[in-house]
Amino acid sequence: MRIGIDARKIADFGIGTYIRGLLQQLAADGGNTYVAFAPQRLAHLIPAGVEHVSLDAPHYSIREIVVLGRAADRAKLDLFHAPHYVVPLTRVPFIVTIHDLIHLRNPNPIARLYARQMIGRAVRRSRRVLTVSEAVKREIVSTFGCADDHVVVTPNGVGATFSESGTAAEGRYFFYAGNDKPHKNVDVLVDAFARISGASLVLTGATFERFKSRERVVVTGFVDDSELAALYRGALALVMPSREEGFGLPALEAMASGCAVITSNAAALVEITGDAALHVEPDAASLADAMTRIASDESSRAALASRGIARAKEFTWTRCAELTRAAYRTR
């Protein structure tokens, strides 16, 4: 088969990590031909063995679904894979990956309506829907009333950079990695941290301008994967206080790096981390209590880290690609 993949978000967090990890493994597949649609400036991120069609269009716009659809039609594809819920207007059969339904709870009513219409269209018209956790699959089925077998779970993997061996950052600190969207609950994490002593809090990913003047809070901005892995390895724990997640890649990366993990009790985070994380309510008091316990109990940190290393080995991009290829073959 000749399969097209929308790779315009290949440099992003989250979806970008998914596209990079999946494409790298698909590129080794001798049975199919893969065509990645992405801007020319991102061509260096397309793996060898994958055709590149230079294409750019504004995200979350009418123009993108038209432009991408025309490009897919011209490429003479057998199947198109949209790695997020915005799917093109095309004659080519397609599958779509829906990572979560968080957009349906956007406080902006226009954005919320747009997401519901676009996700609903993707679910109805796709050959299959892929998603990254059983928790999100259940929500898609219940929200849009599709058949259970229409949604296939293909969990994310973790890159080789994230392992327990390697350089560790210095210091005594808790760690947060991710963006600054409201559901990430970072304000509550910072409030929780203010209740504990004897450590700092390192925030990585977004700019977090409002926290730069906070005592003992360190803001690093964006870091590359090697720096990120070192920060995981050196941390007392990764803290992921999200009110909602589709998967939770930082938790998986931290586990693979040998870092203890504290997460909220959001369904997907509990599913992915299993017994390898401490799960708490996403409020300041509960988070502060968990951080205090982890900081003062080295044996608990070591036990969580050990279980995390073992659990992370269950999540590979090879497995994600195998499940995805099986979905490509399904009619």
N, C-alpha and C positions, 0 to 999 in steps of 0.2 A: 504493500500500500504506500501511497504518497500522502504523507500526513503533515499538515501545516500547524504551527504553534505560534500563537501571539506572544512574542517575547519582548514587547515594548517596555514592560516593567522589570526587565532582567536585572537592572541595577538597583532596584528598590530593596527595602527591608521586607521581610515576610514573604510576600508573593515572589519577589525577586530571588530570594533564597530557594524557594520551591522551584522556580523556573530553571535556575542554574543547576541545582542538584538533579532534577529530572532530566534535563537536556543532556547533561554529561553522561548519564547512564544510557539514555536512548541512543546516543551517538554510537555506542558500541554494538547496537542491534543491526545485524546484517540483513534482516528480513524486510525492513521497511526503509523508505527514504523520508527524511525529515527536513522540513523547510521552516526556518524561523523568520518571522516578520518583526523587524526592529529597526530603530533609527541607525544611520550609518555611524554615528558617534559611539554606538554601543557594539559595533561589529566585533571588537576584540573579545567580547564576552561570549560570543557564539562558539561552541566547541567545534573542533575540526571534525569533518565528516557530516556536518549539518549545513545545508544550503541556507544562504542568507538573502532575504529580500529586503532591501532598504525601504522602510516605511515609517512615517511618523504622523501622528494626529493627536489633537487635544484629548486627554482622558476625560471620561464621563461627559461625552458630548454626542450630538446627533452625527456630527461629521465623522467621528471615529468609526461608528458602526457602518457608515456608508463606504468610507475609504477602505477600511479593512475588508469589508465584504467584496468590493470590486477586486482588490488584490488577491483575495482567496479564490475568486472565480477565475482570474487570469492564470493562476498558478497550476490549474488543472489537478486539483487535489482530490483524493478519495475521501478524506476526512479532515476536519478542522478541529483543533483543540483550543478552547478559550480558557486560560488559566485563572480567570476571575469572572464575575457574573455578567460583565458587559460583553455580549456576543454580537458578531457582525450580521448584517443583512446579506446573506449569501445563499446561493443554490446548493452549496456543499453541505452534506450532512455534518453535524458537529456534536462534540461532547463538551461539557463545561465543568470546571472545578469551582465549587462554591466553598470557600474556606470557613465561613461563619455567616450568621444572619444579624450581626451587630448593627449593620446599616439600617435595619428595620426599626431600630430604637433611637435613631438620630433625633435630637431635639428639634432640628429644623424640619418643619412639616413638608416642605418642598423636596428636600433631600430624602426624606423618609418615603414619600410617594414615588419618587424616581427609583429608589432602590427596590421597592416592592414591585413596581411594574417591570423593571429590568430583570430581577431575579425570577419573578413569576414567568416571564417570557422564556428565560433560559431553561427553567425546569420543564415547561410544557413542550418546547420545541427540540430539546436536545435528545440525542440518541441515548445517552446516559449522563447522569450527574455524578461527578467524583467529589468526594469530600475527605477531610483529613482525620476525622474522629467519629466514633459511634454517637457521641453526644450531638454533634451537628447533624448527622444523618437523621436521628430521631426528630430533630427540630424541623428539618426540611420536609420530611414526610408528613408530619402533623400540621405544619403551616400551610403547605401547598397541596396536600391531599394526593400526592403521587404514590405509585406503587412502591412497596419496600424495595423490590429488586431493581427499580429504576435508579437507585442511589447506591453507589459503590464506595466503600471506604478504602482509601489508599494513603496510609499515614506517611507523614514526612519522615525524612531521614536526617542523619547528622553527619557533617563533613569530617574528614580525617584530621583536620586542624584541631578539632576539639577532642583531646585525649588527656588522660591524667598525667602523662609524661610531658615534660617541657618546662619552660621558664614560668615562674609564678611571680606575680606582682607582689611588692612588699607592703607591709602595713597591716593593721588590724581594722578591717572594714567589712561592712555589709555591702551588697552589690545589687544594683538594679540595671537591667539592659532592656531597652525598648523605646517606643515612641511615647508621646505625651498626650495621647488621646484620652478623653474623659473616662472611658471604661477601664483604662489602665490603673486608675486610682492612685496616682503618684502623690498627690497632695496628702492623702491619708497616710501613705507610707512615710512621708517626711514628718508628719505630725507624730506618728508612732515612734519614729527614730528619736525625736526630741525627748522622749520619756526614758531613754536608756543612756548609759554612760560607758566610757571605756572603749569606744570604737568610733569610726567615722562611717559615713554613708557615701558611696560612690555611685553617681548617676551617669549612665552612658547611653548614647543614642541620639536623643533630641538635644536642643540647646538648653532647656531648663533655666532660662534666664532668671526667673523669679526666685530660684533657690540659690543663686550664686553667692548671696550675702549671708546665707544661713550658716551658723557655727557648725563646724565638723562635717559639712556637706561639700563634697568635691564633685564638680561637674566637668566631664571630660569631652563632651560632644561626641562626634562620630569617631570610632576607632576601627581599624581593619581587623580581620579575623584572628591574626596572630596576637595582636594586642588584647583582643577580646578574650581569647583563650587564656592568656596569662592572668587577666583580671578574674576570670572564673576560678582558676587554680589557687589564687592567693586569698580569696574571700572567705570570711567566716561562713557566709551562706549567700546564695542568690535569694532575693525576696521578690516574689511575683504576686502582688496583691490585687490582681485584676478582678473586677466584678464579673467579667465574662471573657471567655477566650474560645477560639475555634480549635486551637491545638496547644500552643505555648512553646514555640521553638527555643526561647532562652532557657526554659527549664530543662529541655532535652540536652542542649549544648552544655549547660552547667553540669548535669549528671555525667555526661560523657567525659567532662574535664576533671571529674573527681571532686566536685564542689557540693556541699550540702545544700538542700533546696527547701525553702519555705514558700508555699503557695496558698492562695485562697482556696476555698472549697468549691470553686466553679467546676462544673461537671467535667469539662474537657481536661482541665488541669489534673483533677483527681484520676481520670482515666489514663492519661499519658504517664503520670509519675508513679501511680500505684503506691506501693509501700516504701518508695524511695524518697519521699518528701514528707514534710510536716504540713498538714492542711489545717487552715484556721479560717474563721470568719474574717471577711475583708474590712474590719474596723480597726481603729487605732489601738484600742486596748488589747485586742487579741493578737495583733501583729507585734506590738511591743512585748507582750508576754512571751511569744514564740522566739523573738530575737534575743531576749534576755536569757531564756533557757539554752538556746544554741550557743550563745557567747560564753556561757559559764560551764558548759558540759562538753569537754573535748571528746569523750567517748561517744556521745550521741552524734556529734558532727562526723566522726569517723565512720560510725555505723551507717548513717544516711549516705555518706559519700560512697561507701563500698556497695550498698544496694543500688545506688544511682548508676555507678559504672556498669554493673551487671544488666540493669534494666535498659540502659541506653543502647546496648548492643542488639536489642531487639528491633531497633529502628534504623533502617539503612535505605539509602537512595536506590540501591539495587532492588530491594523488595518493592519500593514505591514504583519503580519503572516496570517491574514484572507485572504488578497488579494493573498498572495503567495500560500496558500493552494488551493484557487480557481484555480490558474494557474496550480498547480500540477494535478488537476482533468481534465483539458482540454486536449482533444486529438487532 
